[in-house]
Amino acid sequence: MLEKLQSTPLLGSLPVELVEEISLFCKIKKFTKNEVLFYENDEVETIYYILKGSVKFYKVDRFDNEIFLYKLSKNSLIFDLSKLCDEYILQCFANAEFIEESEILAIDAKKFKALMKKDQKLMRRIMKESFLMIQQMQCIISRDIVFDGTAKVAHMIDNDLKDFNMLKKHEIAYMLHMQPETLSRILKKLTRNSIIRMENNQVAVQDSKELKDIYS
């Protein structure tokens, strides 16, 4: 466990003694694709850190339709920062479901919060991680509000090609809040313009500059 924790960007730079203490209240759990980590409004006493894989977050409307929010991948914390500064149990704000086989570090929230309040190095590390999360959320909000369909597809291909090629086309359309038919039309247009090419139903980038220009 200690070796695993020291290999993570989250804890690797911290003193060995501190990481050893954290290792006493951690567990590593494995999940399969489509397995649920938690549901909206669940109350948990655990902070999660993605060691491998990725998790999608979504809500369900009154017609039982899934509304995709965002996804987090390897080396990402799953937690509510505001609740790390008080005595409340962490409450989930959305449903979390794995989109591939994943490995999660489960940390006892109560013990972690107590240690964080005592150790400034750990507090600063968590604050830095929080700012990175905020930046990521800002990028997601900007993408969904400002980008048109072509820009959304170009941005995902340029920044997340591995997931783009791993997921099925209807899953990508769902994540980008568009119809599968719209996604197909955009991919055909990008192919005609020699910006991408399709190889065995996989996307390969031909003109990286043109791809970036679409959304930047």
C-alpha positions as CSV (number, residue, x, y, z in Angstrom):
1,M,0.0,0.0,0.0
2,L,2.8,2.4,0.9
3,E,4.5,1.9,-2.4
4,K,1.2,2.4,-4.2
5,L,0.5,5.7,-2.4
6,Q,4.0,7.0,-3.0
7,S,3.6,6.4,-6.8
8,T,0.6,8.8,-7.0
9,P,0.9,12.5,-7.8
10,L,-1.5,13.1,-4.9
11,L,0.8,11.8,-2.1
12,G,4.1,11.0,-3.8
13,S,5.7,14.4,-2.8
14,L,4.7,14.2,0.9
15,P,7.1,13.0,3.7
16,V,7.2,9.2,4.0
17,E,6.0,9.3,7.6
18,L,2.9,11.2,6.6
19,V,2.1,8.8,3.7
20,E,2.7,5.8,6.1
21,E,0.0,7.3,8.4
22,I,-2.4,7.7,5.5
23,S,-1.8,4.2,4.4
24,L,-3.3,2.9,7.6
25,F,-6.8,4.1,6.7
26,C,-6.9,3.4,2.9
27,K,-8.1,0.5,0.8
28,I,-7.7,-0.2,-2.9
29,K,-10.8,-1.3,-4.7
30,K,-11.4,-2.6,-8.2
31,F,-14.5,-1.9,-10.3
32,T,-15.8,-3.1,-13.6
33,K,-17.4,-1.1,-16.4
34,N,-20.9,0.2,-15.6
35,E,-20.5,-0.5,-11.9
36,V,-21.8,2.4,-9.7
37,L,-19.5,4.0,-7.2
38,F,-22.3,6.0,-5.5
39,Y,-25.7,7.5,-6.2
40,E,-26.8,11.2,-5.9
41,N,-27.6,12.1,-2.3
42,D,-25.8,9.1,-0.8
43,E,-23.9,10.0,2.4
44,V,-20.4,8.5,2.4
45,E,-17.5,8.6,4.8
46,T,-15.0,8.0,2.1
47,I,-12.8,10.1,-0.2
48,Y,-12.0,8.5,-3.5
49,Y,-8.9,8.8,-5.7
50,I,-8.8,7.3,-9.2
51,L,-5.7,5.2,-9.6
52,K,-6.7,3.7,-12.9
53,G,-9.7,4.0,-15.3
54,S,-12.4,6.7,-15.4
55,V,-15.7,7.6,-13.8
56,K,-18.7,9.5,-15.4
57,F,-20.9,11.8,-13.3
58,Y,-24.5,12.3,-14.2
59,K,-28.0,13.2,-12.9
60,V,-31.4,11.8,-13.8
61,D,-34.3,14.1,-14.7
62,R,-37.9,13.6,-13.8
63,F,-38.4,11.6,-17.0
64,D,-35.6,9.1,-16.0
65,N,-33.3,10.5,-18.6
66,E,-29.6,10.6,-17.8
67,I,-27.9,14.0,-18.1
68,F,-24.2,13.7,-18.4
69,L,-22.2,16.2,-16.4
70,Y,-18.5,15.3,-16.8
71,K,-15.9,12.5,-16.3
72,L,-12.8,12.1,-14.2
73,S,-9.8,9.9,-15.1
74,K,-6.6,8.6,-13.6
75,N,-5.0,10.6,-10.8
76,S,-8.2,12.5,-9.9
77,L,-9.8,13.1,-6.5
78,I,-13.5,12.5,-6.0
79,F,-14.6,14.6,-3.1
80,D,-16.5,17.7,-2.0
81,L,-13.8,20.3,-0.8
82,S,-16.3,22.3,1.3
83,K,-17.0,19.2,3.4
84,L,-13.3,18.7,4.2
85,C,-13.3,21.8,6.4
86,D,-16.1,20.8,8.8
87,E,-17.5,17.8,10.6
88,Y,-20.2,16.9,8.2
89,I,-20.4,13.6,6.3
90,L,-19.6,13.9,2.6
91,Q,-22.8,14.0,0.5
92,C,-22.8,13.0,-3.2
93,F,-24.1,15.6,-5.6
94,A,-24.4,13.3,-8.6
95,N,-24.4,9.6,-9.6
96,A,-21.0,8.2,-10.3
97,E,-20.5,5.2,-12.7
98,F,-17.4,3.6,-14.1
99,I,-17.0,3.7,-17.9
100,E,-14.1,1.2,-17.9
101,E,-12.4,-1.2,-15.6
102,S,-11.0,1.0,-12.8
103,E,-9.0,0.9,-9.6
104,I,-9.9,3.3,-6.8
105,L,-8.1,4.4,-3.6
106,A,-10.8,4.6,-0.9
107,I,-9.7,6.9,2.0
108,D,-11.4,7.2,5.4
109,A,-12.8,10.7,5.2
110,K,-13.0,11.4,9.0
111,K,-9.4,10.3,9.6
112,F,-8.1,12.1,6.5
113,K,-9.8,15.3,7.6
114,A,-8.3,15.1,11.1
115,L,-4.8,14.5,9.7
116,M,-5.2,17.3,7.1
117,K,-6.1,19.8,9.9
118,K,-2.9,18.9,11.7
119,D,-0.5,18.8,8.8
120,Q,0.0,21.9,6.6
121,K,1.9,20.0,3.9
122,L,-1.2,17.7,3.4
123,M,-3.5,20.7,3.5
124,R,-1.5,22.6,0.9
125,R,-1.4,19.5,-1.3
126,I,-5.2,19.0,-1.2
127,M,-5.8,22.7,-1.9
128,K,-3.6,22.5,-5.0
129,E,-5.6,19.4,-6.1
130,S,-8.8,21.4,-5.5
131,F,-7.7,24.3,-7.7
132,L,-6.9,21.8,-10.5
133,M,-10.4,20.4,-10.1
134,I,-11.9,23.9,-10.3
135,Q,-9.9,24.6,-13.5
136,Q,-11.1,21.3,-15.0
137,M,-14.7,22.2,-14.2
138,Q,-14.3,25.6,-15.7
139,C,-13.0,24.1,-18.9
140,I,-16.0,21.7,-19.0
141,I,-18.5,24.5,-18.4
142,S,-16.9,26.6,-21.1
143,R,-17.0,23.7,-23.6
144,D,-20.7,23.0,-23.0
145,I,-21.8,26.6,-23.1
146,V,-19.5,28.2,-25.7
147,F,-18.6,25.4,-28.1
148,D,-20.8,24.4,-31.0
149,G,-21.1,20.7,-32.0
150,T,-18.0,20.7,-34.2
151,A,-15.9,22.4,-31.6
152,K,-17.0,19.9,-28.9
153,V,-16.0,17.0,-31.1
154,A,-12.6,18.6,-32.1
155,H,-11.8,19.4,-28.5
156,M,-12.5,15.8,-27.3
157,I,-10.5,14.3,-30.1
158,D,-7.6,16.6,-29.5
159,N,-7.6,16.3,-25.7
160,D,-9.0,12.8,-25.1
161,L,-8.4,10.7,-28.2
162,K,-7.9,7.5,-26.2
163,D,-11.4,7.7,-24.6
164,F,-12.8,8.9,-27.9
165,N,-11.6,5.7,-29.6
166,M,-12.5,3.5,-26.6
167,L,-16.1,4.6,-26.3
168,K,-18.9,3.7,-28.6
169,K,-20.2,6.5,-30.8
170,H,-23.6,6.7,-29.0
171,E,-21.6,7.0,-25.7
172,I,-19.6,9.9,-27.1
173,A,-22.7,11.6,-28.4
174,Y,-24.2,11.3,-24.9
175,M,-21.2,12.8,-23.3
176,L,-21.2,15.7,-25.7
177,H,-24.9,16.3,-25.4
178,M,-25.7,15.7,-29.1
179,Q,-27.5,13.1,-31.2
180,P,-25.4,10.2,-32.7
181,E,-26.4,11.3,-36.2
182,T,-24.9,14.7,-35.5
183,L,-21.7,13.2,-34.3
184,S,-21.5,11.1,-37.5
185,R,-22.0,14.1,-39.7
186,I,-19.3,16.1,-37.9
187,L,-16.8,13.2,-38.1
188,K,-17.5,12.9,-41.9
189,K,-16.9,16.6,-42.3
190,L,-13.6,16.5,-40.4
191,T,-12.6,13.5,-42.6
192,R,-13.5,15.3,-45.8
193,N,-11.4,18.3,-44.7
194,S,-8.5,16.0,-44.1
195,I,-8.3,17.0,-40.4
196,I,-8.8,13.4,-39.2
197,R,-9.0,10.0,-40.9
198,M,-10.8,6.8,-39.9
199,E,-8.9,3.6,-39.6
200,N,-10.9,0.5,-38.6
201,N,-13.5,2.7,-36.9
202,Q,-10.8,4.5,-35.0
203,V,-10.0,8.2,-35.3
204,A,-6.5,9.3,-36.2
205,V,-5.5,13.0,-36.3
206,Q,-4.0,14.2,-39.6
207,D,-3.9,18.0,-39.1
208,S,-3.4,18.8,-35.4
209,K,-3.2,22.6,-36.0
210,E,-6.5,22.7,-37.9
211,L,-8.1,20.6,-35.2
212,K,-7.1,23.0,-32.5
213,D,-8.2,26.0,-34.5
214,I,-11.7,24.7,-34.6
215,Y,-12.2,25.2,-30.8
216,S,-9.5,27.7,-29.8
